[in-house]
Amino acid sequence: MVLPARYRGEVVSDCEGHMILTRDTDRTCLLLYKLPDWEKIEQALIELPSTNPAVQEMQMILQGHATDVDMDGSGRILIHPSLRPIANLDKQIMLVGLGRRFEVWDLNTWEAVRDGILDKGVRKREDLPEAAQNVPL
């Protein structure tokens, strides 16, 4: 997979191209993090009470599937064959930038999910948490 040129410089400067790819806990996509961002998430996961079954499951999915990936000089990363079926990755991939992470989707799955959200209507601001209601759009 090729990382878009607009993100490559930041990935190189922030982490020398070292990234972590793992699976999403709820959806059929993969999550891609720059290494420093992943390390914060991993530390937060470690500090959670591991006696809680829901926490154990979240740790198992996120940490258990975490795979080191390195961006090469052409901006490419290799998605390990064991992760590809999780997101049904075959030929066409959609990379969605969401703040400190990227989501890696099969293009057809992404379009179906996106269209489903748009068809039902993006939630009204009053349905969002208070902090999200103040986001200038």
C-alpha positions in Angstrom: 0.0 0.0 0.0 1.3 3.5 -0.8 0.9 6.2 1.8 -0.2 9.5 0.1 2.6 11.9 -0.5 1.0 14.6 1.8 1.6 12.3 4.8 5.0 10.9 4.1 7.1 13.7 5.3 5.3 13.8 8.7 5.7 10.0 9.0 9.4 10.2 8.3 10.0 13.2 10.7 7.8 11.8 13.5 8.9 8.2 13.5 11.4 7.6 10.6 8.7 5.6 8.8 8.1 3.2 11.7 4.4 2.4 12.1 2.0 -0.1 13.7 -0.8 -1.8 11.9 -3.5 -3.6 13.9 -7.2 -4.5 13.5 -10.1 -2.5 14.5 -12.1 -3.9 17.5 -15.6 -3.4 15.9 -15.3 -2.9 12.1 -13.7 -4.7 9.2 -10.8 -2.3 8.8 -7.2 -2.1 9.9 -5.8 0.8 12.0 -2.4 2.3 11.1 -0.5 4.4 13.7 2.8 6.2 13.7 4.9 4.4 16.3 4.9 7.3 18.9 1.1 7.5 18.8 0.8 3.7 19.1 3.1 3.6 22.1 0.7 6.0 23.9 -2.2 3.8 23.1 -0.3 0.7 24.2 0.7 2.2 27.5 -2.9 3.2 28.2 -4.0 -0.4 27.4 -1.4 -1.8 29.8 -2.7 0.5 32.6 -6.3 -0.8 32.3 -7.5 -3.4 34.8 -6.7 -6.7 33.1 -9.1 -8.5 35.3 -12.0 -6.9 33.4 -13.1 -9.3 30.6 -14.0 -6.4 28.2 -10.5 -4.9 28.8 -8.9 -8.3 28.1 -10.8 -8.6 24.9 -9.8 -5.1 23.7 -6.1 -5.8 24.6 -6.2 -9.1 22.9 -7.5 -7.6 19.7 -5.5 -4.4 19.5 -2.2 -5.6 21.0 -2.5 -9.2 19.8 -2.7 -8.1 16.1 -0.2 -5.2 16.3 2.3 -5.6 13.6 5.4 -3.4 12.9 5.5 -1.9 9.5 8.1 0.3 7.9 7.5 2.8 5.2 10.1 2.5 2.4 11.6 5.4 0.4 8.7 5.3 -2.0 6.1 5.7 0.7 5.0 2.0 0.6 4.1 -0.2 3.5 3.6 -4.0 3.3 0.4 -5.2 4.9 1.2 -8.6 6.4 -0.7 -11.4 4.7 -2.3 -12.4 8.1 -4.0 -9.0 8.4 -5.3 -8.8 4.9 -8.3 -11.1 5.3 -9.4 -9.2 8.5 -10.3 -6.2 6.3 -11.1 -8.2 3.2 -8.2 -6.5 1.4 -7.9 -7.7 -2.1 -7.1 -5.2 -4.8 -8.5 -1.8 -4.1 -7.7 -0.2 -0.8 -9.1 3.0 0.8 -6.8 4.8 3.3 -8.8 7.2 5.5 -6.9 9.7 7.6 -8.5 10.3 11.0 -6.4 12.5 13.2 -3.7 10.4 14.8 -4.5 7.3 12.9 -5.3 6.0 9.4 -8.0 3.4 8.7 -7.3 0.9 6.0 -10.4 -0.4 4.2 -11.3 -2.5 1.3 -12.7 0.1 -1.1 -16.1 -1.6 -1.6 -16.5 -2.1 2.1 -15.6 1.6 2.8 -18.1 2.8 0.2 -20.9 0.7 1.7 -20.1 1.9 5.2 -19.8 5.5 4.2 -23.0 5.3 2.1 -24.9 3.7 5.0 -23.9 6.6 7.3 -24.9 9.2 4.7 -28.2 7.4 3.9 -29.3 7.4 7.5 -28.0 10.9 7.9 -25.1 12.1 9.9 -26.2 12.4 13.5 -27.5 15.7 14.7 -25.1 17.8 16.8 -27.3 17.5 19.9 -26.8 13.7 19.7 -23.0 14.2 20.0 -21.1 14.5 23.3 -20.8 18.2 24.3 -17.2 18.5 23.3 -18.0 17.3 19.8 -20.9 19.8 19.5 -18.4 22.6 19.5 -16.3 21.4 16.6 -16.4 24.0 13.9 -17.5 22.4 10.7 
